[in-house]
Amino acid sequence: MLNDVLKRLMDVVGAGIGLVALSPVLAAVAVAIKVTMGGPIFFRQNRPGRDGTPFVLIKFRTMRPPAIGEEPIGNDEGRITPVGKFLRDLSLDELPTLINVLRGEMSLVGPRPLLMRYLERYSDEQLRRHDVRPGITGWAQINGRNDLEWNEKLSLDVWYVDHQSLWLDVKILVLTVAKVVLREGISQQGHVTMPEFMGSEDEEAQAA
């Protein structure tokens, strides 16, 4: 489809210009991480892409490694560093994902790539969020981001899949800048981002 071709063109041009224009920021962030946390500078993790196909997501590292005997999952708030918090507040940790966009693993706009283990927890309807490439930002990000409950957030992802267009992508990109400047919806209380998604049925039971 023409829309797919134009979307991919916008991704390549946007990511390429972004990486060049922001290269001084990328270098400064890399130095700050190296000085305050040591190596590695980048955080790499398998995430589900289009059709659930795994790819390696690249972000700047924002947390220290787990200490000996420390639980690595569910202790994000205790492991994030001051520099890491600053990077997350301004979404600077996301800048290396522009490389994923250039590779064709992600898009500038689309449902956020979540964790591989979530795939088996989605309902059939929620799984449709993987009918498109994941994005650096998306419809859910400008409509509440991490302040949303999981079911609401995933519903917004599916809404995007059904209504995607270049004009919608441009709108989302513009509004994302405003959200980053205002630092809205960065995290839920008591979490670095959001609590883990355990499945729709579990969330509905907790709300009952």
C-alpha positions as CSV (number, residue, x, y, z in Angstrom):
1,M,0.0,0.0,0.0
2,L,1.1,3.6,-0.7
3,N,0.6,4.5,3.0
4,D,3.0,1.8,4.0
5,V,5.6,3.0,1.6
6,L,5.2,6.6,2.7
7,K,5.3,5.7,6.3
8,R,8.5,3.8,5.9
9,L,10.0,6.7,4.0
10,M,9.1,9.0,6.8
11,D,10.6,6.6,9.3
12,V,13.9,6.4,7.4
13,V,14.2,10.1,6.8
14,G,13.1,11.1,10.3
15,A,15.4,8.6,12.1
16,G,18.3,9.5,9.9
17,I,17.9,13.2,10.4
18,G,17.3,12.6,14.1
19,L,20.5,10.6,14.6
20,V,22.6,13.3,12.8
21,A,21.0,16.3,14.5
22,L,21.1,14.8,17.9
23,S,24.6,13.3,17.7
24,P,26.0,15.8,20.3
25,V,23.2,14.8,22.7
26,L,23.8,11.1,22.1
27,A,27.5,11.6,22.8
28,A,26.9,13.6,26.0
29,V,24.5,11.0,27.3
30,A,26.9,8.2,26.5
31,V,29.6,10.0,28.5
32,A,27.3,10.7,31.4
33,I,26.3,7.1,31.7
34,K,30.0,5.9,31.4
35,V,31.1,8.3,34.1
36,T,28.3,7.6,36.6
37,M,27.4,4.0,35.9
38,G,30.3,2.5,34.0
39,G,29.6,0.1,31.1
40,P,27.7,-0.9,29.2
41,I,26.3,2.3,27.9
42,F,23.4,0.6,26.1
43,F,20.5,-1.5,27.3
44,R,19.6,-4.3,24.9
45,Q,16.7,-6.6,25.3
46,N,14.6,-8.8,23.0
47,R,11.2,-7.3,22.3
48,P,8.3,-8.4,20.1
49,G,8.1,-6.6,16.8
50,R,5.5,-6.9,14.0
51,D,3.7,-10.2,14.1
52,G,5.4,-10.8,17.4
53,T,8.8,-11.4,15.7
54,P,11.6,-10.7,18.3
55,F,14.2,-8.0,17.7
56,V,16.8,-6.4,19.9
57,L,15.7,-3.1,21.3
58,I,18.5,-0.6,21.9
59,K,18.2,2.1,24.6
60,F,20.5,4.0,26.9
61,R,21.0,2.3,30.2
62,T,19.3,3.9,33.1
63,M,19.6,1.4,36.0
64,R,22.5,-0.2,37.8
65,P,22.9,-4.0,37.7
66,P,21.1,-6.0,40.4
67,A,23.3,-6.5,43.5
68,I,24.1,-10.0,44.6
69,G,20.9,-11.6,45.9
70,E,18.8,-8.7,44.7
71,E,15.7,-9.5,42.7
72,P,16.2,-8.2,39.1
73,I,12.5,-8.0,38.3
74,G,10.2,-5.7,40.1
75,N,12.9,-3.5,41.7
76,D,13.3,-1.0,39.0
77,E,12.6,1.9,41.3
78,G,15.4,0.9,43.6
79,R,17.9,0.4,40.8
80,I,17.4,3.5,38.7
81,T,20.2,6.1,39.1
82,P,19.8,9.9,39.3
83,V,21.2,10.2,35.8
84,G,18.9,7.4,34.6
85,K,15.9,9.2,36.1
86,F,16.8,12.4,34.3
87,L,17.2,10.5,31.0
88,R,13.7,8.9,31.5
89,D,12.1,12.1,32.5
90,L,13.2,13.7,29.2
91,S,12.8,10.4,27.2
92,L,16.5,10.7,26.2
93,D,17.0,7.0,27.0
94,E,14.8,6.3,23.9
95,L,17.1,8.1,21.4
96,P,19.1,4.9,20.4
97,T,15.8,3.3,19.2
98,L,16.2,5.5,16.1
99,I,18.7,2.8,15.1
100,N,15.9,0.2,15.4
101,V,13.7,2.4,13.1
102,L,16.5,2.6,10.5
103,R,16.8,-1.2,10.6
104,G,13.1,-1.5,9.9
105,E,12.4,-3.2,13.3
106,M,10.4,-0.2,14.6
107,S,8.6,2.8,13.3
108,L,8.6,6.4,14.6
109,V,4.9,5.9,15.5
110,G,3.2,2.7,16.6
111,P,2.3,0.7,19.7
112,R,5.3,0.6,22.1
113,P,7.3,-2.6,22.1
114,L,6.6,-4.3,25.5
115,L,8.1,-7.5,26.9
116,M,8.2,-10.9,25.2
117,R,6.5,-12.6,28.1
118,Y,3.4,-10.4,27.6
119,L,2.6,-12.1,24.3
120,E,1.0,-15.1,26.0
121,R,-1.0,-12.8,28.4
122,Y,-2.8,-10.7,25.7
123,S,-6.4,-11.4,24.6
124,D,-6.9,-12.0,20.9
125,E,-8.0,-8.4,20.5
126,Q,-5.0,-7.0,22.4
127,L,-2.6,-9.2,20.3
128,R,-3.7,-7.2,17.3
129,R,-1.3,-4.4,18.5
130,H,1.4,-6.5,16.8
131,D,-0.2,-6.2,13.3
132,V,2.1,-3.2,12.8
133,R,5.6,-2.3,13.6
134,P,6.1,-1.1,17.2
135,G,6.9,2.6,17.6
136,I,9.0,5.0,19.6
137,T,5.8,6.8,20.4
138,G,2.2,6.1,19.8
139,W,-1.5,6.9,20.4
140,A,-1.4,5.6,24.0
141,Q,1.7,7.7,24.7
142,I,-0.2,11.0,24.0
143,N,-3.3,9.9,25.7
144,G,-2.0,9.2,29.2
145,R,1.2,7.2,28.7
146,N,2.0,5.3,31.9
147,D,-0.9,6.9,33.8
148,L,-3.3,4.6,32.0
149,E,-4.4,1.2,33.2
150,W,-3.2,-1.7,31.1
151,N,-6.5,-2.6,29.4
152,E,-7.0,1.1,28.5
153,K,-3.5,1.4,27.1
154,L,-3.7,-1.7,25.0
155,S,-7.1,-0.7,23.7
156,L,-5.6,2.6,22.5
157,D,-2.9,0.6,20.7
158,V,-5.5,-1.4,18.9
159,W,-7.4,1.7,18.0
160,Y,-4.2,3.0,16.3
161,V,-3.9,-0.1,14.3
162,D,-7.4,0.4,13.0
163,H,-7.1,4.1,12.3
164,Q,-3.4,4.6,11.3
165,S,-2.6,7.2,8.7
166,L,0.3,9.6,7.9
167,W,-1.7,12.5,9.2
168,L,-2.3,10.7,12.5
169,D,1.4,9.9,12.7
170,V,2.3,13.5,12.3
171,K,-0.2,14.6,14.9
172,I,1.2,12.0,17.4
173,L,4.8,13.1,16.8
174,V,3.9,16.8,17.4
175,L,1.9,16.0,20.6
176,T,4.7,13.7,21.8
177,V,7.1,16.7,21.9
178,A,4.6,18.5,24.1
179,K,4.2,15.5,26.4
180,V,8.0,15.2,26.8
181,V,8.4,18.9,27.5
182,L,5.6,18.8,30.1
183,R,6.9,15.5,31.5
184,E,3.4,14.1,31.7
185,G,2.5,10.4,32.4
186,I,6.1,9.3,33.0
187,S,5.2,6.8,35.7
188,Q,2.6,5.5,38.0
189,Q,3.0,6.1,41.7
190,G,5.5,3.7,43.2
191,H,6.8,2.5,39.8
192,V,9.5,3.7,37.4
193,T,7.0,3.3,34.6
194,M,4.1,0.9,35.2
195,P,3.4,-2.3,37.1
196,E,3.9,-5.5,35.2
197,F,1.0,-6.6,32.9
198,M,-0.3,-9.9,34.2
199,G,-3.2,-10.3,31.7
200,S,-6.6,-8.8,31.1
201,E,-8.5,-11.2,33.3
202,D,-6.2,-10.5,36.3
203,E,-6.5,-6.7,35.9
204,E,-10.3,-7.0,35.6
205,A,-10.4,-9.1,38.8
206,Q,-8.4,-6.5,40.7
207,A,-10.7,-3.8,39.6
208,A,-13.9,-5.7,40.6
